[in-house]
Amino acid sequence: DIIIGSRILIEYDSEGYFHNDEKIKEKDINKELFAKEHNYTFIRLSKKDILDINTIIKIKSILKNEISRN
């Protein structure tokens, strides 16, 4: 759903980690596999994750590590 920099992908799945529609679920799984196979940092978030401050802290840490590598 969003790319940050050149190597961090964030996928937002509103109510749960995957959509209910099987075609969309398969597309999401394939997107995640492709990203990981090509060395992207992939973060999948649900609505619950977005509301959790620990998620923000985790993303901030990932961004900090990514920036320090470049």
VOGU-3710 file (C-alpha; in Angstrom, 3 decimals, decimal comma):
1> diiigsrili> 0,000/0,000/0,000  2,962/2,330/0,620  6,690/2,237/0,021  9,063/4,193/2,238  12,430/4,961/0,782  13,416/2,237/-1,613  13,191/-0,916/0,516  10,351/-0,687/3,075  6,838/-1,763/2,126  3,839/-1,332/4,390
11> eydsegyfhn> 0,647/-3,229/3,664  -2,513/-2,128/5,476  -5,339/-4,654/5,840  -8,150/-2,810/7,614  -9,941/-5,337/9,861  -7,582/-8,303/9,794  -4,254/-9,299/8,366  -5,775/-10,473/5,123  -8,872/-9,527/3,193  -11,790/-11,958/3,159
21> dekikekdin> -11,936/-12,303/-0,633  -9,794/-15,290/-1,691  -8,418/-13,567/-4,828  -7,358/-10,513/-2,854  -5,918/-12,726/-0,104  -3,847/-14,636/-2,683  -2,653/-11,384/-4,249  -1,608/-10,080/-0,802  0,288/-13,267/0,002  2,075/-13,164/-3,360
31> kelfakehny> 2,957/-9,506/-2,846  4,503/-10,300/0,534  6,460/-13,277/-0,842  7,770/-11,204/-3,749  8,842/-8,406/-1,418  10,680/-10,746/0,929  12,351/-12,628/-1,955  13,662/-9,285/-3,245  14,985/-8,142/0,143  12,352/-5,567/0,966
41> tfirlskkdi> 11,400/-4,964/4,558  7,716/-5,907/4,569  5,336/-4,818/7,297  1,718/-5,976/7,311  -0,602/-3,959/9,538  -4,179/-4,446/10,637  -6,537/-1,809/12,003  -5,669/-3,061/15,497  -1,930/-2,580/14,780  -2,486/1,005/13,649
51> ldintiikik> -4,100/1,824/16,983  -1,256/0,275/18,998  1,578/2,658/20,000  3,999/-0,286/19,942  3,441/-0,553/16,186  4,575/3,045/15,733  7,639/2,374/17,877  8,440/-0,737/15,807  8,127/1,137/12,499  10,252/3,988/13,833
61> silkneisrn> 12,960/1,484/14,798  12,829/-0,172/11,364  13,141/3,216/9,645  16,050/4,220/11,857  17,878/0,956/11,046  17,154/1,330/7,337  18,477/4,906/7,259  21,648/3,948/9,134  22,367/1,204/6,543  22,269/3,721/3,712
//
